[in-house]
Amino acid sequence: MTHPAQPIASHFINGEYVEDAAGTPIPVIYAYTGEQIATVHAATPAIVDAALASAEAGQKIWAKMSGTERGRVLRRAADILRERNHDLSVLETYDTGKPLQETLVADATSGADALEYFGGLAGSLTGEHIPMGEDWVYTVREALGVCVGIGAWNYPTQIACWKGAPALACGNSMVFKPSETTPLCALKVAEILHEAGLPAGVYNVIQGMGEVGGALVTDPRVAKVSLTGSVPTGRKVYAAAAADMKHVTMELGGKSPMIVFDDADIDNAVGGAINGNFYSSGQVCSNGTRVFVQKGIKEKFLARLAERTGNAVLGDPMDEATSFGPMVTENQMNIVLGYVEKGKAEGARLICGGKRADRDGFFVEPTVFADVTDDMTIAREEIFGPVMSVLDFDTEEEVVARANDTEFGLSAGVFTKDFTRAHRVIGNLEAGSCFINSYNDAPVEAPFGGVKASGVGRENSKEAIKHFSQVKSVYVRMGDVEAAF
């Protein structure tokens, strides 16, 4: 009997499911059981070409529609996503291993929010009139053309929508390549968009590994590349896109600081640290994995953190009582366990966790290290798993300098009751998406993205419109032309 996670076919092109079994088989492994639940095939060159050709043809039809008409399709798709939230959440859990308790509220719902938000903006994307005395200039906001989206494995539904919604609102088409680790959910996004009335070819999904991504990024038909992934991948894709002067958005990794001052509400700060380290089993790019705690409350903070971390419920991700799931793959679990061993070897004090959980699935226990110093590997490198480093600090000036001493700059958070200090510290931190007395909130209305090696461009909010459109300016002379001869 076919597993319910097995898709109709590997790819969605020109408004329908398409298979090409000549492509390399990609096994889909359920992180909780380790069993293979589905197979898809990597895109062959013929599939890549078909997707780009249909995107090119579909984009011309889509761009001719009014923004209001485009918005209506996106909003209808948002409604369908919400109606099917339960089934989409189950599929997300099969795809990623994240607990259903989490996917029911964080994945298809945030994808629907993006489609609704950009659907609402689509009709408002206008240019401006610039008076020049008797003459005048007008501007037109135009689509870029065919956009390529390359997804990561931690939020497959959300990323498919976060990239697709602003691209489509601006009149572009998209070819989306999900991570080969989580190939299932984006197909459903494409199916729902077309059910909602999207013209064929405007949103296509093809599967594959790095070579498929490379073929998409370097194709001359592509105007824009939006990637969510690691910094090393980002550098490669950015360089390849730059060779052809393509537009890019890069949402990359981080090693973000979360700073807890002596006057902070301890429970709120502990809650922020849990959200910023253990949600999605720590597989979130913006996580605040360097938790700087002022010395006056260090032991109190650690005691409360250990106590609350003990409340994590590890178990079957399909059981809504489970609050902490497995790592996405066995390989990712082993990478994280390697970092845990480095933390122990380099002299960090293990507060809790620190090993693979004694149960089925690729589980790493929620792990907290204290007495971490800035030079330790676990404080320098992005782990992408449930490993929290707690560092001590004395003064504001010192902690700001240490927090900024990293190649990354995605997020930063501050916990304090002193609001002047909160805004001052955030003002001095080199990060794109910041939080005060909170951590990891990512509403579609707010820009999301990093500085330094953490990326270029912004996703979500009105800022995303700028990254998926271009402005044409037209000078209109009302009188005679003066010329030198």
N, C-alpha and C positions, 0 to 999 in steps of 0.2 A: 504493500500500500504506500502511495506517495505521501511524504510528510507534508503537513499543511503549509510549511514555510517554502516549499519548492515553488518558484515562480513559473508562470506560463511559459516564458522563454527568457533568455539571458538579457536581451536588449529591448529598448522601446524606441522605435525610430519611425518618424513620419506618421505618428498617431496610432501605431500598432506594435504589438510584440513581435520580435524578430529573433530567429535562432540561426546560428552558424556553428554547427558542431565541430567544424575544422579548427576552431579556436581552442587554445589550451584550457583544459578543464580546471575550474577553480572550486575546490571543496568548501562548503560552508559548514563550519564546526560550531556546535552549540557549546558555549563556554562552561555551562553548568555540568554537562554530562560528558563532554569530549567527543560526542558522537557526531557523525556527518549527517546533517539534516537536509542538505540541498546541494546541488551542483549548478554552477553557471559556467559559461565558456567566455574566455577573453576575446575581445573584439579582434577579428582578422582585419587586414588592411581594407578589404571590401566593406566590412561593417563600418570602420572609421570613415571611409569615403561616403558611404550611404548616409551616415548620420550628419556629416558636414554639408553634403549636398541638400538634404532635406531641410536642414537649419537655414541654409542660405535662401532656399525658395520660400520657406515658411515665414522668414523674417520680413520679406518684402510685403507679404499680405498683412501681417500683424502690424507693421509700422504704419500702414495706410489707414488702419482703424483709428477712431478717436480715442483719446486717453480715457474717456468715460466708458467706452465700450470695453477697452482692455481691462479697466478696473473692475467692471462687472464680472468678467470671467474669473479674475483672481479672487474676488470676494465670494463668488459661488464655490470655488474650490476650497476656500477656507471653511465654508459651512459644511462641505462634504467631509473634510478632514475631521472636523469636530464631531459630526454624526458617527463617524467610524473610529472614533478615538480608541475604543477598547481593542478592536481587532488590530489597529495599527500599533498600539502599545505592546500587544502580545508579539507581533512580528518584530518590533524593535528589541524586545527582550530576547527573542531567538537570535536576532542579528548580533547583538552586543553582549548579552549576558547581564545587562543592567536590571535591577529588580523592577517588577511590575509596579510596585509602590511608587517608584520614581518615574518610570516611562509614562504612566497614566497622566501625570501632571506636568511633565517637563519636555516632552519630545514632539509628538504630533500637535499638541496644543500650542507650543511656541512656533512651530511651522505654520500653523493656521493664523497665529497672530501676525506673522510676517506677511502672509498673503493678503490678509485683511488690511493691514496698515498700508502696504504699498499699492494695494488695489484702491484704497481711499485717496492716495496721493496722485494716482495716474492721471486723473482729469485736471489736475492743478499744475501740471508741468508746462509752464509757459515761458516765453522770453520777456524782454522788456523794450520799452520805447525810450530812446535817449535823445532829447531835443538838443539841436546844435544851432540855435538861432533859427534861420529860415530852413536849414537842412535838418535832417534827422537820421538816426541810426536805429535799426531794430535788431534784436537778437532772436535766434530760434534755437531751442534745445532739441537736438537730434539724437537718435539712437546711434550706437557705435556699429552695430551689425551683429555678427555671430560671436557669441561669448562662450568661453569654455569654463566650466566649473570643475574643480578637482577637490573631492571631499576627503574627510578624515573618518576614522572608524569609531570615534567616541559619540558623535551625535548625527548619525546618518540621515534621519528624517529632517531634523532641524537645519542642517547645513545645506541640504538639497533645496530647502525653501528660502533660507537666508540668502543664498546666491541667486536662486531663480526669481524670487519675487521682485527685487529692484530691477533686475535685468529685464524682465518681461514688462514691468510697469513703464519702462522707458522706450519700449518698442523693439527691444533686441530679441533674438532667439538664443537658445542655450543648448550646448551639448555638455551633459554632466557625467563625469566619471566618478562613481563612488570608490571608496577604498575597496581593494580586493578582499579585505577581511570582512567587510559588512556590505554585501552587494544587494541586499533584498529590498530595503525600505524606499530607496530613491525610485525604483520601478513603480511603486504604488503612488508616489507623488506625481510622476509623469502620467500615469493612468487617470488619476483624479483630475488633474489639470485639463486633460483632453475631454474627459466626461463633462467638465464644467464649461466646455465650449472653446477651448484653445484650438486654433487652426493646426492642422497636421504639420509636424516638423518644427514647431516653435520651441518645444521642450523635449529633448531626446536624452536617453540614458544609455550609455554603453559601458561594458565591464572591461576590466583589465588591470595589468600591473603597470610598472613604470614606463615600459615601452609604448603602451597605448597612450598614456599621458603625454609622453614625448612627441608622439605623432600628432596629437591634437595641438599642443603648444606651438609647434613649429609649422603648422599648416598655414599657407598664405591667406586662406579664407577666413581665418580667425582674427578678430579685432581686439579681443580682450581676454585675459586669463585671470581667474580668481581662484586662489588656492588656500585651503586650510591644511596645515601640516607642520612638519618639523622644520627647524632652521636649516639643516643641511639640504633638505628637499627644496625648501624655499629659495635658497641661493641658486640652485641649479635651474629651477623653473624661471626665476626672475631673469637670469642671464640669457636663457633660451628665448624668452619673450622679448627682451631688450634688443636682441639681434635683428628682430623684424619691427621694432618700434611699436610693439603692442602695448595697450594699456594693461596695467596689472593691479590687483589687490592681493596682498599677502597677509594672511592671518597665521602667525607662526607661534612658537613656543614661549615659555616664560619660566622665570624662577622668582616669582613675585614676593615682595615683602608684605607682611601684615604686622603692624606695630601696635603693641598693647602697652599703654602708659599706666602708671601706678593707680591713677584715679578711675580707670575704666570699670564698667560693670563687668565683674568676672564672668558671670554666666553668659552674658551677651558675647563677650570676647571668646569664650570657649566655644559657644555656638558658631561664631564666625570662623574660628579655626577648624571646627569639624566640617562645616560647609565647604571651606576653602581647601580641604585636604582629603576628605573621605567620601564626598558625594561622587557618584559614578565611580566608586572605588579608586578615587584619586586621578581619574583619567580625564582631566579638564585642563586646557592650556593656560587658563588665567589663574590657576590655583595659587593661593598664598602659602607656598611651601616653606618659606623662611619666616617663622613666627618669632619676632623680636619682642621679648617681654622684659619690662623694666624690673630691676632686681628686687625692688621692694615687695612685689607680689608674685615673684617667680614660683616659689614652692606651693603657694596657695593655688596658683593657676594650674600648675602641673598636677596637683592632687585632684582638682575638680575635673581636669581634662581626662585623666586616667579613669576616674569614676564614670564619667559620661561615655567614654569610648567603650567601656565594658558593657554598655547597654546596646551596642550594635547587635543586630540579629542577622547572623550569617545563615543562609539556607537557600531553599529552592527559590530562584528568582520569580517564578510564577505564583508563589504564595505571597499575598499582599502584606503579610506580617514581616516578611524579610526586608531588612533595611540596608543590607550591605551585600553586594553581589561579587561574582568572580571577576578576575581580569579577563580582558577580551580574548586572549589567546594564551596557550601554554608558553610560547616564546616571550610574550610580554611579562607573564608571571616570572619567568626565569631572569629576565633583565632586572625586574624590581627586586627580586630576592638577592641578586648580585650586589645591588646598591645597599641593601640592608646589611650584608656581610661587610661591605666597605665601611659603613657607618660604625659597626662594632669594632673592626680592625683599627680604625683611625681614632678610637677612644671616646666616641659619643656614648652617653649614658642611656641605655634602653629603658624607657618608662613602661611601655606596654607593647604587645605584638611582637614582631620581629621574626616571624616564620610563616611557612605555608600552613594554612589551616588543615587540621586533620579531618578531612571530609572530601566528598566528591567535588569536582570542579576545580578551576584554576584560581583558588582563593589565596590571597595574601592577607594575613590579619592586619587590621588597622594598627599602624606602627607609629610610635612617638619616640623620638630621640631628644634628650635634653643635653645641656652643656656642649652644644654644637658650636664650633668656631668657624669663622668666615672662610678659612682655607680648606676645610674638609670637603671631600668630593660630594657628599650629600647636600652641602650648602652651595655648591657651585653649579652642578649639572641638573638638568631637568630629568626627573625620575619617571614621571607619568604613571604614578601608582600611589597607593595609600601610605606614604611615608612622610611624616611631618618632622621638620627640624625646628627645635626651639632654641633660640639664641638669647643670651643676656645682654642688656645694655644699661648704661648709667644716664646719659644725657641726650636731649633732643638733637643737638648738633652732631653728636657722635653717631646716633642711629640713622640719621638722614644720610650721612656720608657712606655708612656701611650698606644701607639699603640700596643706594645708587651704584655701588661698586659691583656691577654685573653687566654682561653684554646684552642682557634682556631688558625689556621695558614694557611688558604687556599690562600688568595690573599692579595695584598697591592699595592697602587698606590701613586705616588708623582707628583705634578704639581709645576714646578719651571722653571725659565729660566737659573738658575745656574746649569750647567750639572755636575760639580764636586759634588755639594751638592746632586743632584738627585741620582747619583750612590752611594755616601757615605750613604745616608739615606736608600736606597733600600738594600745596603749591610748589614745594621744593623737591618733590619726588619725580623721577624721570619715568613716567608710565602713562599709558593712554587711557586706561579704564580703571577708575579709582573709586574707593568706597570709604565712607565715614560711618563708624558704628554699624557696619554691615559688611558682607563679603559675597561676591559672585552673583549679584543680581544682574540680569542681562535682558531688560525689557527691550522690545523692538524699537521703542521710541527714542532710545539712547544710543549714541554712536558706540561702536565696539571696535577696538583695535589697539595696536601697540606702537611704541617708538623703538629706536635702536634696532637690534637684531630681531625684535619681536614682530616686525612687519612694516608694511606700507599700506596706506589707505584705511578706510573705515567701512565696517558693515553696519547695517541697520540705520535707522533714523533718516532724516533728510540728507545727511552727508553721503549716504550710499548712492543717492541719485546722481551726485556729481561724478561718481566713479563708473557709472554705467551710461553716461551720456556725454555729448560734446556740444559746444556752443558755436553757432555760426553767427557772425555779425555782418550786417548789410548797411552800407552808407548810402543814403538817398539824397541826391542833390536836387533842389527844387528850382535853382536858377541856371545861368549859363556857366559853362566850364571855362576857367581862365587857363591859358597855356603860355609857355615861354615863347613859342613861335607857332 
